[in-house]
Amino acid sequence: MKTHQSGGERVQEGEENEMALRTFDELRKYIGSSIFPQVGPITAKNIVSTFGVRTIQVIEESSHELYSVRGVGSHRATTIIDSWATPRRLKKTCMILMRERTKE
C-alpha cells in the first residue's frame, strides 16, 4: 500500500496479503456491512464464529457451507454469494476502510 500525499492510502495491485482482515472484529464488521445485504450483526457474528479465519475462503470457494450457519437459509446464502461477485477492487477497498474504521 502506498500513501499518496493528498489522498491518503492507496490500494496497489497484488496486495491481498496486506489487506487481509486481521481480527475477528474486523471480519465480523465487514461481513455485517452493506456489502452483504440482509446480513446484520448477529448473522455476521454467527458466520464468523462458525468459520473463523476461513470465512472469506468459505464464501469464495465453498459457499455451500454457509447453509450450516444458524440464521442463514437459502435466500440469505444466495444473497451473500451474489454480493461477493462484486468487483475485486471494490472488495479490497472495503476491507481497508473497515480495518480503518475498527481502529476508531
N, C-alpha and C positions, 0 to 999 in steps of 0.2 A: 504494500500500500504506500502511496506517496502522498505527501501533504502539499497541496497547492497553496501558494501564498494568499490568494484571495478567496479560494473556495473550500478550504479545509481538506479533509481526507478524500482521496480519490481511489476508486477501485481499479486495480490493474488486472489484466488477463492472467489466468493461471494462479490465482491466489486462494484457491479453495481451502488449503490447509490453514492459512492465517485467518480465514473468515469463518471457520467452523465455530458453531456456538459452543461455548466452553462450559457453561454451567446448566444445571437443571432449571434454574430460574430463567435464564436466557431462552432456553429451548421451550419452556412452558409458555413464556410470553410470546414467542414467535408463533408457535402453533395456535395460540389463542388470539392472535392478531387478525386484522381484517383480511389477511392473505387467505385465510381459510374461513369462508362464511359458514355460519351455523356451528362454529366451534368456539365455545366460550371458555372461560377459565376452568370450569370443573371438568369438561371433556378434555381440554388440553392437559390438565393435570393427570387425568386417567391415562391418556395416551403416553405421556412422557413417563409416568410411573410404570407402565407396562413394558415399554421398550427401552427406556433409559437412553444411553448414548447411541443406540441403534435407531432411534426414532426416524430421523431423516432417511436413513438407509431403508427402513421398512416402507416408508411412503414411496420412495423411488423404485425399489426393487421387489418388494414383497407385500404390495398393498392389500392383498387378501387377508393378511394378518390383522388388519385394522378391525375386522369383524369380531375379533376376540376381546376387544376393549369394551368395558362397560359404558353404555351410553352411545355407542357407535353402531347404528344399524346400516342397512344397505344404502339408504338415501344419503346419510351423513358421510359414509365411506366414499361414495361416488363423488360427493361434493369435494372432499379432501383430495381425492385422486385427480379430479378435473382441475382443481385450483393449482395443484402442483405443476400442471402443464404450462404455467405462465413462463415467459422468457427467463432464462437462467440469469441474465444480468440483473433483472429486477429482483430476483430472489437474493442474489448476492448483496445488493444494495440494502434490501430489507434486513438482512442478517446484521449488517454493520449498524444500521440505525437502531435495531433492537438491542444490540450489545451496548451502544452508547446510552440508550435510554435506561438500561438497568444500572448504569453507573450513577445515575442521579439519586 
